[in-house]
């Protein structure tokens, strides 16, 4: 009888911990995102986020350029506070003077990554890419009261891109899939 009671208590605690981590954010969500990035092949000052002095003044071809992005992906949130992003596609337009070849360009990038997440009692959420994907920024946002919509942003955070260091401001909207 003591073993049965102990088993019930351990099971109840496990369910409570998983529930507290996810706070009802479990399952699959579709994402659409839009953002803008400042790229610098020279890197950025980690305090001011200004391109390093070695870049000089933008000119064609440039070491500093702007881009706009749109992305879509599928997100899965597991009850244990982990998740994954699958089938992600990022579409970008590099503005003149463009990437170092001096030309404006369009490009797309497929992406997938794993993450951990924490949901606060007030519905705020923090999503942290795992170490293998540390070039993705930490994301913060809010969950709707019905748990069907998540809005997350990354603002003025140093990150990476296939073209090198970047500072991006990106808004993402995730909608619960049936």
N, C-alpha and C positions, 0 to 999 in steps of 0.2 A: 504494500500500500504506500509506503514512504517513497519507493522508487517511482510509482505512478504520479504522486503529488509533485515530486522533484521534476519529472519529465514535463508535466503540465506547466509548472512555473517557468522552466527554461524556455519552453515553446512560447509562452505568453510574452516573456521578456524579449525574445528574438523578434516576434511580430511587432512589439511596441517600438523597438529600436529601428527596425526597417520602416515602420510607419512614420516615425518622427523624422527620419532622414529624408524621405520622399514627400511627406505631407500631401499625399494624393497625386503627386506628379509621377505617374507610372504609365508606360505605354509608348505608342508611336505618335510623332508629330511631324507635320510637313513644315518646312521653313522657306520663307522668302526674305531676302536681305538686300539692302542698298547702302552704299557707302562711298567715301572719297578717301584717297590716300595721297600722302606726300612721300615720294621715293627719293632716296639718296644712295648712290652707289658708294659714297664715302662714309656713310654712317651718320649718327645723330648724337648730339650731346645728351647724356642720360638725364640731366636735370632740366634743361630748357627745351629739349626736343627739337632744337634748331640743327640743321645739317652742319656737320663739322666744318671748321674753317678751311680745311684742305680742299673743299669742293669749289670754292670761289663763287663767281657769279654765274647764274644759269645762262647758257647760250647753246646754240645748236652746233654740234651734238652736245648734250647736256649730261651732267652727273646728278642733276636734281630735276624732278618733273612731277607733275600731278597726274592722278588717274581717278576715274570713277568706276565703281564696281556694282554688279548685281549678282546675287547668288541664290541657289536653291539647293536643298538637301533634305534628307529624312533623318530625324533624331529619335533615338530610343532611350527612354529613361527606365532604369531598373529599380526595384524597391530598395536595393541595398546602397543607393547613393552613387551608382556608377551608370555610365551610358556610353553610347557611340553615335557617331554621325556617319551616315552611309550615302553613297551616290551623290555626293556634293559636286556641284559645278559652279565655278566662279567665272563670270564674264567681265573683262576689264577693257577700258579704253584709256590708253596713255595719251595725254594731251601734248601738243607741241611745247617745247622743242622735242618732246618724246624721249624714249629710252635712249641710251648712249649712241645709237645709230643716227639720232637726229630726226627720225621720222615718227609721226604719230602712229599708233598701232592698236589693233584690237587683238585680244588673246583670250584664251579660256584655259582653265585649270581644273582638273578633277581632284577632289579631296575627300578624305575620310579621316576621322580621328576618334580617339577614346577620351572620356572625361570623367571626372567626379563632380558631384553637385551637392549643394546643401540648400535646403529650404528653411527659411526662418518662419516663426509662427505668424508674422504679419504678411506672408506671401512673397517676400523678397527672395530672390534666388541668386546664388553665385555658382558659376560653372567654371571649373579649372581643367584645362587640357592635361592629360597625363604627361609624364616626363618625355616620352617619345615624341610628343607634339608640342613642346614648350614654345615653339615659335608662334603658335596661336595665342592670342591674349586671353587673360581671365575675363570672363563676361559677367555682367551684373544686370539684374532686371527684376521684373515683377510677374506674378502669376495671377490670372483672373480668379475671382472667387469661385467660379464653377470649374476651374482647372482645365478649361478648354483652350485657353490662349496664354502664351508666354511671350513677353516682350523683353528682349535683352539687347544691350548695347556694349560697344567697346569705344571709348572716347579718349583720344590723345594718348594712346598707349603705344610704346615702342613694340614693334613686332617684326616679322619677316615676311618675305614674299619670294617667289621664284626669281625675282629681279634684284633681290638684296634687301637691306633694311628699309623699313617703312613705318610711318605713323599714320594710322587709319582711324576714321570715325565711321562706325558701321552700326546700323540699326537692324535688328532681326525680329521677325514675327513668326512664332511657331503656333500652328493650329493643330489641335488633337484630331487624329484620324480615327474613324469608327472601328 
